[in-house]
Amino acid sequence: QVQLVESGGGSVQAGGSLRLSCLASRSTSNLYAVGWYRQAPGKQREMVAIDTSGQDTDYADSVKGRFSISRDNGKNVIYLQMNNLKPEDTAVYYCWSRALKLSPYRWGQGTQVTVSS
């Protein structure tokens, strides 16, 4: 099992930047896959970023070129750097992890990101 705690959310004007952090209760280097998804009220979850084995990354088309996922294995933290934020990025952002390829997904409590125009 892994426990995840997100932080770094807040309110920002369009065009601004935020860096979300996700503190993991175990070594992030041993997590097969980590990522971030977001959910706005009344909408389905949207996968934002995925980092597999700390090497292969994938991003939703809506954030590609603006968001970047990374791991700091020394601090057991998963980051989501968000640049050039848009109002449509407003959502609660959750980090998640998968310890092994066949392991269940785990996720945190989320952190609110609000982007105003």
Secondary structure as a PSIPRED ss2 file (coil, helix, strand):
# PSIPRED VFORMAT (PSIPRED V4.0)

   1 Q C   1.000  0.000  0.000
   2 V C   1.000  0.000  0.000
   3 Q C   1.000  0.000  0.000
   4 L E   0.000  0.000  1.000
   5 V E   0.000  0.000  1.000
   6 E E   0.000  0.000  1.000
   7 S E   0.000  0.000  1.000
   8 G C   1.000  0.000  0.000
   9 G C   1.000  0.000  0.000
  10 G E   0.000  0.000  1.000
  11 S E   0.000  0.000  1.000
  12 V E   0.000  0.000  1.000
  13 Q E   0.000  0.000  1.000
  14 A C   1.000  0.000  0.000
  15 G C   1.000  0.000  0.000
  16 G C   1.000  0.000  0.000
  17 S C   1.000  0.000  0.000
  18 L E   0.000  0.000  1.000
  19 R E   0.000  0.000  1.000
  20 L E   0.000  0.000  1.000
  21 S E   0.000  0.000  1.000
  22 C E   0.000  0.000  1.000
  23 L E   0.000  0.000  1.000
  24 A E   0.000  0.000  1.000
  25 S C   1.000  0.000  0.000
  26 R C   1.000  0.000  0.000
  27 S C   1.000  0.000  0.000
  28 T H   0.000  1.000  0.000
  29 S H   0.000  1.000  0.000
  30 N H   0.000  1.000  0.000
  31 L C   1.000  0.000  0.000
  32 Y C   1.000  0.000  0.000
  33 A E   0.000  0.000  1.000
  34 V E   0.000  0.000  1.000
  35 G E   0.000  0.000  1.000
  36 W E   0.000  0.000  1.000
  37 Y E   0.000  0.000  1.000
  38 R E   0.000  0.000  1.000
  39 Q E   0.000  0.000  1.000
  40 A C   1.000  0.000  0.000
  41 P C   1.000  0.000  0.000
  42 G C   1.000  0.000  0.000
  43 K C   1.000  0.000  0.000
  44 Q C   1.000  0.000  0.000
  45 R C   1.000  0.000  0.000
  46 E E   0.000  0.000  1.000
  47 M E   0.000  0.000  1.000
  48 V E   0.000  0.000  1.000
  49 A E   0.000  0.000  1.000
  50 I E   0.000  0.000  1.000
  51 D E   0.000  0.000  1.000
  52 T E   0.000  0.000  1.000
  53 S C   1.000  0.000  0.000
  54 G C   1.000  0.000  0.000
  55 Q C   1.000  0.000  0.000
  56 D E   0.000  0.000  1.000
  57 T E   0.000  0.000  1.000
  58 D E   0.000  0.000  1.000
  59 Y E   0.000  0.000  1.000
  60 A C   1.000  0.000  0.000
  61 D C   1.000  0.000  0.000
  62 S C   1.000  0.000  0.000
  63 V C   1.000  0.000  0.000
  64 K C   1.000  0.000  0.000
  65 G C   1.000  0.000  0.000
  66 R C   1.000  0.000  0.000
  67 F E   0.000  0.000  1.000
  68 S E   0.000  0.000  1.000
  69 I E   0.000  0.000  1.000
  70 S E   0.000  0.000  1.000
  71 R E   0.000  0.000  1.000
  72 D E   0.000  0.000  1.000
  73 N C   1.000  0.000  0.000
  74 G C   1.000  0.000  0.000
  75 K C   1.000  0.000  0.000
  76 N C   1.000  0.000  0.000
  77 V E   0.000  0.000  1.000
  78 I E   0.000  0.000  1.000
  79 Y E   0.000  0.000  1.000
  80 L E   0.000  0.000  1.000
  81 Q E   0.000  0.000  1.000
  82 M E   0.000  0.000  1.000
  83 N C   1.000  0.000  0.000
  84 N C   1.000  0.000  0.000
  85 L C   1.000  0.000  0.000
  86 K C   1.000  0.000  0.000
  87 P H   0.000  1.000  0.000
  88 E H   0.000  1.000  0.000
  89 D H   0.000  1.000  0.000
  90 T C   1.000  0.000  0.000
  91 A E   0.000  0.000  1.000
  92 V E   0.000  0.000  1.000
  93 Y E   0.000  0.000  1.000
  94 Y E   0.000  0.000  1.000
  95 C E   0.000  0.000  1.000
  96 W E   0.000  0.000  1.000
  97 S E   0.000  0.000  1.000
  98 R E   0.000  0.000  1.000
  99 A C   1.000  0.000  0.000
 100 L C   1.000  0.000  0.000
 101 K C   1.000  0.000  0.000
 102 L C   1.000  0.000  0.000
 103 S C   1.000  0.000  0.000
 104 P C   1.000  0.000  0.000
 105 Y C   1.000  0.000  0.000
 106 R E   0.000  0.000  1.000
 107 W E   0.000  0.000  1.000
 108 G C   1.000  0.000  0.000
 109 Q C   1.000  0.000  0.000
 110 G C   1.000  0.000  0.000
 111 T E   0.000  0.000  1.000
 112 Q E   0.000  0.000  1.000
 113 V E   0.000  0.000  1.000
 114 T E   0.000  0.000  1.000
 115 V E   0.000  0.000  1.000
 116 S E   0.000  0.000  1.000
 117 S C   1.000  0.000  0.000
